Amino acid sequence: MKIFKLPDLGEGLQEAEIVKWLVKVGDEVKTDTPMVSVETAKAVVDIPAPYAGKIAKLYGNPGDIAHLGAPLVAFEGESDTPDTGTVVGKVEVGQKVVAEAPAGPAPLTSGIKTTPAVRALARKLNVDLAMVTPTGSDGLITANDVQRAARILSEIGPIEVMRGVRRVMAQNMELATAEVASATIMDDADIDAWPKGAATVLRLIRALVAGCRAEPALNAWYDSEKIGRWVLKKIDIGIAVDTPDGLLVPVLRNCGERSIDDLKSGLEKLVADARARKVPPEELRGNTMTLSNYGSIAGRYASPVVLPPTVAILGAGRIAKQVVVLDDRPAVHRMLPLSLTFDHRAVTGGEAGRFLKAVISDLQRPE
């Protein structure tokens, strides 16, 4: 048999989830015939046949994770040359898309205290020692601890392995937590002067542009290996969109040069495409900063997560009426809570403060 292996799908992707087989055993296929749809950390792609032939075996079922270089399809006949896993033909990008992320680091177990016998027991019972609460002296994990964990796991049932968008989101958050030196400052914008029906997200986008012009240091990318940054002129804002499948962050491009009407139509299309999982892959990367309007659901203040290489994210909380003091007299105004998280490796507290001040100043304008 000639074995075709999962090819290199580009940009460092090491695995893909099988979504749907487009052929079955016994089918005769031509070169470039789509054989299987797989979901990567960037998109759903159809992998074509590298040559014409008859399908002898399919490796894996929908939902399985296939790794780079692993057998994918077997064809009848003898192989003339070893298969390197390179795609022959064109890989078409489908409409179902998720955000990009590097693979997260493997969990560390070196600090776990236990005996070889207990480690063997944990392997036998399929228990991750990192999840076990030790009761032995000096933090030692005992056999009883492992058995107790195994009983609990048997009661709650099998683990739900994260797929697609949620898998990528988990990897992104792990990367951000491991790398970024996060700091958050919070304040409120008095938006009582806004006209009725003002679009909150559009006002926030305009305010972010004002912040970038006042303090460009937050519209930047940081390189942790070179300990350097790029301060960017173009303002491309990633808009966090909540979907049933997980968090997507499509990018609204060139916000500093577009009219408010153009931004409105672009934002509406971007959000609709994100919820329908139809955002092109190139529109899920390359943002220069991020906006999260979590207050549309609930919450006032937060510590939003900065995802490298960006250095800042603005979170907008739930708008509520508050008592404020104007000319030494109390008044009730609508207030918008803001939380600005920044990467302290690249941004100083003063830069973050000046940025947030400019954002608030713009938001407090009547028009």
TIBAMI-629708 format. One line per 8 residues: for each residue x, y, z of C-alpha. Coordinates in pm, whole numbers, always signed. Each point is the difference from the previous one (the first is absolute). Layout:
N
X Y Z  ...
//
This chain:
367
+0 +0 +0  +98 +360 -53  -39 +197 +323  -87 +368 -12  +81 +181 +324  -145 +315 +156  +182 +274 -192  +158 +318 +124
-289 +248 -5  +229 +298 +52  +86 +258 +269  +131 -254 +249  -324 -198 +41  +75 -340 +155  -344 -160 +19  -350 +7 -143
-339 -137 +104  -180 -221 -251  -335 +166 -71  -144 -209 -283  +117 -264 -245  -93 +88 -359  +96 -343 -137  -44 -360 +115
+194 -325 -36  -30 -131 -354  -46 +341 -165  +201 +79 -310  +132 +356 +23  +179 +232 -236  +292 +227 +83  -115 +303 +204
-334 -161 +94  -90 +125 +353  +35 -296 +237  -51 +134 +352  -92 +323 +181  +221 +77 +301  -12 +285 +251  +328 +159 +99
+72 +288 +235  -67 +234 -292  -270 -139 -227  -189 -297 -137  +181 -126 -308  -70 -273 -254  +303 -221 -66  +16 -122 -362
+123 -330 -137  +370 +16 -91  -53 -236 -294  -266 -211 -168  -80 -339 +146  -233 -223 +200  -53 +63 +373  +107 -303 +206
-19 +135 +355  -91 +315 +193  +188 +75 +320  -211 +162 +272  -360 +98 +59  -171 +342 +16  +106 +165 +324  +341 -170 +13
+316 +213 +16  +251 -82 -274  +361 +111 +41  +237 +128 -266  +154 -294 -188  -249 -258 +132  -167 -239 -251  -320 +147 -141
-102 -199 -309  +124 -326 -154  -24 -58 -375  +12 -336 -173  +327 -82 -174  +369 +20 +83  +167 +327 +90  +259 +123 -248
+147 +260 +236  -26 +60 +374  -284 +235 +95  +130 +311 +171  -343 +127 +92  +9 +288 -248  -330 +98 -157  -19 -46 -375
-250 +248 -136  -170 +296 +156  -133 +7 +355  -323 +201 +2  -89 +197 +311  -361 -53 +104  -237 +234 +178  +30 -136 +354
+283 +187 +168  +156 +32 +345  +269 +223 +151  +367 -83 -28  +213 -116 +293  +323 -186 +60  -15 -325 +188  +16 +40 +375
+293 -136 +203  -20 -345 +156  -104 -4 +367  +281 -7 +252  +14 -294 +242  +351 +32 +141  -123 +164 +322  -237 -287 +89
+109 -200 +304  -84 -370 -1  +156 -345 -28  +63 -206 -316  -269 -246 +111  -258 +277 +29  +99 +139 -341  -55 -348 -146
-341 -18 +171  -95 +337 -143  +93 -116 -351  -204 -319 +48  -307 +195 +117  +51 +276 -260  +29 +272 +265  +196 +320 -63
+212 +53 +313  -15 +376 -52  -373 -19 +87  +47 -199 +321  -12 +167 +342  +281 -146 +217  -67 -107 +358  +337 -151 +82
+269 +167 +206  +177 +292 -168  -243 -2 -294  +52 -364 -98  -268 -157 -222  -101 -338 +139  -167 -303 -158  -323 +91 +183
+14 +346 -156  +23 -149 -350  -279 -251 +68  -223 +277 +135  +62 +209 -313  -78 -302 -219  -334 -51 +179  -93 +365 -49
+88 -12 -369  -206 -317 -47  -301 +174 +157  +16 +314 -216  +48 -194 -322  +243 +38 -291  +176 +327 -72  -135 +220 -279
+296 +57 -231  -7 +355 -136  -25 +30 -375  +13 +277 -256  -42 +354 +131  +2 -100 +369  +322 -200 -46  +171 +299 -160
-139 +235 +267  +147 -222 +272  +339 -2 -172  -10 +378 -43  -81 +62 +366  +276 -237 +112  +250 +185 -217  -114 +340 +128
+12 -106 +365  +348 -148 -39  +153 +293 -187  -170 +336 +60  +79 +225 +299  -359 +117 +42  -108 +315 +182  -348 +152 -2
-124 +351 +70  -369 +87 +35  -210 +315 -24  -343 +124 -106  -118 +213 -292  -299 +227 +56  -212 -60 -310  -314 +179 +113
+39 +248 -286  -23 -268 -268  -297 +38 -234  -272 -259 +31  +80 -320 -189  +374 +63 -25  +187 -318 -103  +225 -96 +290
+250 -210 -196  +42 +264 -270  +64 +266 +265  +255 -233 +164  +178 -55 -331  +22 +374 -59  +127 +47 +355  +268 -266 -51
+120 +188 -307  +20 +318 +211  +197 -191 +263  +246 -132 -259  +57 +351 -136  +62 +136 +349  +224 -290 +106  +116 -217 -295
+197 -236 +228  -310 -213 +58  -59 -59 -371  +297 -231 -22  +137 -353 -27  +260 -135 +242  +269 -260 -80  +97 -183 +320
+303 -170 -154  +157 +318 -134  -137 +212 +288  -122 +257 -248  -320 +150 -131  -156 +142 -311  -210 +313 +57  -253 -16 -282
-158 +283 -197  -296 -195 -136  -271 -72 +259  -154 -346 -50  -235 -83 +287  -90 -358 +91  -364 -15 +111  -73 -280 +249
-318 -179 -112  -177 -254 +221  -128 -303 -193  -149 -335 +113  +322 -167 -112  +229 +233 +196  +172 +336 -34  +96 +137 -341
+193 +323 -55  -43 +120 -360  +184 +317 -96  -146 +334 -108  +272 +150 -219  +138 +352 -30  -237 +149 +255  +184 +331 +14
-66 +83 -366  -362 -110 -44  -321 +200 +33  -247 -89 +273  -248 -131 -260  +269 -217 -156  +99 -132 +343  -365 -74 +81
-57 -209 -313  +335 -173 +45  -76 -80 +365  -346 -139 -78  +140 -230 -269  +290 -107 +220  -225 -100 +294  -253 -177 -225
+275 -195 -177  +162 -94 +331  -323 -142 +141  -62 -188 -325  +364 -124 +0  +63 +158 -341  +290 +233 +79  +292 -42 -244
+316 -127 +177  +195 +317 -78  -259 +202 +195  +73 -193 +321  +360 +108 +38  +220 +308 -7  -198 +222 +237  +196 +275 +173
-222 +14 +311  -324 -154 +126  -343 +117 +119  -229 -210 +222  -351 +132 +66  -79 -260 +267  -239 +242 +173  -260 -73 -267
-48 -328 +190  +97 +78 +361  +282 +135 +213  +140 +342 +82  +377 -37 +32  +232 -279 -108  +359 -93 -76  -16 -77 -374
+276 -223 -137  +265 +143 -233  +92 -248 -274  +353 +33 -144  +131 +164 -204  -247 +283 +82  +62 +202 +317  -346 +133 +95
-367 -87 +25  -286 +228 +109  -298 -152 +178  -332 +186 +23  -234 -92 +284  -373 +28 +55  -136 +355 -31  -183 +107 +316
-134 +314 +163  +209 +139 +284  -6 +301 +228  +270 +252 -98  +89 +342 +137  -25 +297 -238  +62 +353 +128  -18 -138 +355
-346 -143 -64  -104 -364 -44  -131 -116 -337  -84 -338 -154  +193 -76 -319  +58 -303 -224  +350 -133 +56  +204 -240 -211
+257 -204 +199  +331 -59 -180  +280 -248 +67  +328 +36 -189  +242 -292 +23  +349 +53 -140  +322 -197 -29  +232 +166 +250
+304 -133 -187  -71 +243 -283  -226 +266 +150  +62 +225 +301  -268 +93 +249  +21 +361 -117  -57 -98 -362  -300 -212 +99
-141 +284 +212  +33 +254 -280  -161 -241 -243  -298 -64 +228  -38 +372 +70  -27 +69 -374  -251 -283 -41  -218 +142 +280
+25 +352 -138  -125 -115 -340  -281 -209 +150  -122 +297 +203  -52 +215 -310  -372 +53 -76  +43 -96 -365
//
